[in-house]
Amino acid sequence: MTAEQIINQINFASPTWVFVVPLILMALDFATGFLNAFIKHEVKSSVMRTGLAKKAGEVVILVIGELIVYATVIPVKTQIMNFLSIYISLMELISILENLALLGVPVPRFIVKALHQTQELMDEGKEGE
């Protein structure tokens, strides 16, 4: 399955969810990462700032995607935003599952493997463009 096929198979309930889903996952990733560091007594403001800067960059990417959707007339604008949203969501889901595993929460390997494979396919799709 190609990145394009993956993107075309995923439909969001509304345009709002294309933007909101990655934001919710970013918040969950931050929370699970912080909880992990807190439990291990490894909370460091420099690490937190770096993580928050990364999240801010991801939000900027989503805002650019939304600008493309609402300010242009190119025919693939919805697919562009879907790709950005799905790609960021996959990165966040993988990170959340890794954080949960570090916290001792049992995470089925097939889920992590499937997410990694999907992200690799999407990475290949980006490089082929």
Disulfide bonds with the S-S distance in Angstrom:
none
